[in-house]
Amino acid sequence: MVKGLVVKNTGSWYTVRTDDGQLLDCKIKGNFRLKGIRSTNPVAVGDRVVLEEGRRTKDEGGRSKEEYFFIKEIEDRRNYIIRKSINLSKQSHIIAANVDQAFLIVTVVNPQTSTTFIDRFLASAEAYRVPVVLVFNKSDLLDDDMRRYQEALVRLYETIGYECRQVSAETGQGIDGLLPLLQGKITLLSGNSGVGKSTLINRLVPGANLRTAEISDAHNMGMHTTTFSEMIPINLPSSVVLPPSSYLIDTPGIKGFGTFDMEPEEITGYFKDIFHFSKDCRFSNCTHTHEPGCAVLKALEEHYIAESRYQSYLSMLDDKDEGKYREAQ
């Protein structure tokens, strides 16, 4: 029996690093999708899988021409990051599995990441027990007003309990401060298109040589340069020596983040700041929208909860109530 780790997903093909170090091209068995997995990608980068030998084809001389394996089983996941499929509302898309942490790359300019997008990502990560570090990139592009806005966001999320870092992948500012956070960990990098994930990876992993692109002037949005998910080993030829188990997972940029399989009564628990006050509500089933004696509404009125966070909470309730996916641009 061959076991290994999925390190790359290009859609129909998967690359698996076996436990003895081989890299094998793999496909999913035809009946794999019929096992109750409501996902556009039942196998994700970071999955531990079991393989069985697939097919061999031979050339005219009888030599082996092509060989690949089938993925027949996924081992139990310890966590994953998931979002609602944009085109198939009743299905999910698993971004990555078995990660130690996520770096959510945020920019306040060129393009601007909305707080709704940030909060939806954070809530999903809370639901699946994935720690998140907010990495504010492109700090070199900020004017005074933009810098004050970014500092305000950093204060907000640090007060809630999230670690924040301000960097510039373009100039290298703050990059060295990220390196200790990566030691011995599998780190997912995610964010909107155009926030600089590829440039950041090229800084963190010399020799990665990921393709980067300019921001679209027409819409101030990123152009998709990463079209598949891939696990990249971090081997730094520098004074910072990372263990061989240190990896970055690069993922395609995402425009919206629809939450998946969250019941309305659960959502409060995925907002640390709202949950803190919800324990003092008069009613145990309080939705924090209109009820008398709601401690959350009182905290909102007294500015202990940020208006942006509360609006993000309401938007997630709205997703569930109306059974639809709403983009958070």
N, C-alpha and C positions, 0 to 999 in steps of 0.2 A: 504494500500500500504506500503510495507516494503522497506526502503532505507538503504544504508550502504556504507562502504568503503572497497574496495578490499585490503586485507592485505597480501595475499599469492596466488601465482600462481604456480601450479605444472604441468602445461601442459593441462590436460583435466579437472582438478578440480580447483576451486577457493574458498578461504576462505574469507568471507565477515563479517566484524564487523558492526553490525546494529547500528542504532542511539540509541537504548536502551541498547547496550552493549553486545548483543548476538554474538557468533561466529557461522556462518552457512556455511555448505558445499554446494557449488553451481556448477551448470553446465551452459553452454550456450545453449540456445534453438537452435534446428537444423537449422533453417532458418536465424539465426543471422548473419552468415558469408556472406549472400547473399545481404547485404544492402550496397554494394559499398565500404566496408572497405577493402582496399588492404593491409592487414596485416596478418602475420602468427599468431598474437595474438591480435585479435580485442579488447580484454579486458586486461588491464594491472594493475599491482599493483599501487595503488594511485587513481584509478578511483572511482568516485562516481557512484553507480548503483542503479537501481530499480529492485526489485525481485518480482517473483510470486511463489506461492507454487508449488512444483514439485510433486514427487511421495512418497508414503509411502508403504513399504512392511511389512508384518506381519509374525511372526513365527507361529509354529504349535499351540501355546496357544492363538493366536489371539492378541498378544501384538505387538506394533509397533517395528519393527526391524531396519528399515532404513528410514531416511527422508532427503530429500534435496530440494533445491530451484533452480529455473531457473533465470538466469540473462536475463531480457527482454529489458533493456534500459540502456544506458550510459548517464549520465548527461554531459553537455558541459565541456570540459577540458579547464583549463586556460593556460596550456602549457604541453609539454611532450618532452622527449628525444627519438629520433628515429634514426635507422640506416637501411641500405639496408639489406634485407635478403640474407645470403650467398648463399643459394641453389636456391632461387627463385628471380631472378633479378628484376622482376617487382613488387615484394612485399616488404613490410617494416617489421621491427620488432620494436615494441614500447618497450623501456627499462623500462620506468616508466612514470607516468602521475601526474600532479598537484603537482610538487615539488617546494620548495622555493629556492633550490640551489643544486649544485652537487659538490661533492669532487671527483676529478679525481686523483686516486692514481697512482703515477709515481715512477719508480725505474730506476736508471742508471746502476745497476748491479743486476744480479741474479733474474729476467731477466732484460735486458735493454729495456726501453720503447722508441720507436722511436719518434722523433719530428713530423714526419708525422702523427702518431697516435694521439699525443697530439693535433695537429692543426686541424685535422678533427673533433675530439670531440668538441673542442672549437668552431669551425665554426657552427656545428650543434646546440650547446647550444645557440649561438648567434641568430641563425635563429628562435629558439623557446623561446627566452627571458628567459633563465635559467642562472643565475649567476654561475660561476665556481670558486672554490678554488683548486689550484694545491697543492697536498700533496705529497711531496717527501719523500718516505718511505725508510727504510733500510739504514739510514744514518750511522748506526754503522758499516756497512760493507765496507765503502769507504776508499781507500788508498788516498794518497795525490793527485794523478792525477785525480782520480774519483771525489774527493771532489771539485777540481778546476772546473771540467766540470759541476758538479751540481750547483755550485755557478754561473757559467756563464749562465746556463739555468734559474736559479732564477732571475738573473738580466735582462735577455731578457724578460721574461714574466711579471715581475713587471713593466718594462719600458712600455710595451704595455698596462698595466692596470689590470693585473690579480694578485690577492692575492696568495702568495705562502707560504707554511709552510714546514719546514724540520723536520722530525720526525723519530723515530724508534719505531715501534709497539712492537718489540721484547724486547727492554730494557725499554720502557716507555718514552724515551727522546722526549720532545716537545708535548706529548699527552695532558697535562693540558691546553696548549695554544689553543687546538682545541675546548675545551668544551664550551667556551662562544659563539663560532660561531654556535653552535647547538641549542641554546636556542629558544624554541618556533617555530622551523622550521622542515620541512620535508626535509631531506637531502639524496640525492641519492649518493651511493658509487659505482664508476665504475672504470674500469681499465683492463689491461691485466691479464690473468691468472698468478698467482704466485707472484703478487706484494704485497700481504699481507693484502688483505681486511678483511679476516676472523680474522686474528690476531689483526688487528686494531679494529674491532668491539668488540672482546673479551676484549680489553683494555678499550674501551669507554663504554661498557655495561657489567659490572660485572655480571656473571651468564648466559650470552648468550651461552657460551660453544660451539661456532661454530667449526666445524672440520677443521683442517689445514693439509697441506701436504707438503712434501719436494719438492724442485725443481728437475725436471728431469735432471740428469747429461748429458744424451745423447744430449739433445737439448737446455739445459739451459732455459727451459720454464716451466711454472706452470702447475700443474696437477689440473683438475677441481674438486674442493671440494664443491662448491655451485652449485647445479643443478637446482635450481628454485629461483624465486624472492620472497622476503619477506620483509614486513615492520615491523621493530623491535622498540617497544617503549623504550625510554631512561629514565630509572629511576635509578638515581645514589644515592647510599647510602653514600653520602659524603657531603662536605661543599658546593659543587656546586649543587644547586637545580634547575632542569630544569622543565619547565611547562609540563603538561601532553600531550601537543600537539607536543612534541619533538619526532621525529622518525628518524631512519636510514632505508634506503631501500637498502638491500643487493641484489646484482645481480650476476649471473654467470660471470666469467671472459670472456673477448672477445679478440679474436686474431686480427681481422681487423675491421675497422670502415668505411663501405661504406656509403657515403652520399646519401640521398634520396630526390627526388622532389626539387632539386635546379637547377634553370636555370643559365646558364653561366653568365648572366649579374647581377645576384644576389650575386654571390659568393664573389665578391670584398667587399660587405657590411658586410660580416661575418668575415673579417680579419680587425681588428681595425686599425692596423698599415698601411696596404695597402690602406684602405679606406681614411685615413687621407691625403695621398698624391694624391689619384686619383682625388680629386676635382680640382686639378690644371692641369689635362691632357688637351691637345689641343682638343681632340674629346670626346664628351659626352659618346659615345659607345665604348670607348677604352677598349681593352681586356688586355692591359698591357703585351703584348707578343712581339710586333714588331712595333707598330705604332710610327710615328714621333711625337715629342712633348709629349711623355709619361712621366709624372712626377714620376710615380712609378718606371720605369726603371732607371730614373735619380737618384732617392733616393736609389735604390738598388746598383747602381754603386758607390754612395758616402757613402754606408754602413749605411744609415739611416734605411734601411729595411734589416733584417737578410736573408742570402741566404737560410737558412733552411725554413723560413716562405714562401719565394717566391716559393721554390720547392714544398711545400705543396699545395700552391695555384694552381700551374700548374698541380699537380696530380689530383686535384678535377676538373679542367677544362677537363682533359684527361678522367676522369670517364664519364663525361657528353657527351663529343664529340664522344666517341667510344661506348657509351651505355654499359659499362661493369663495373663490380665491381673489384677493385684492392685492394688486402689486404695491409694494412699498419701495418706491423709487428713491 
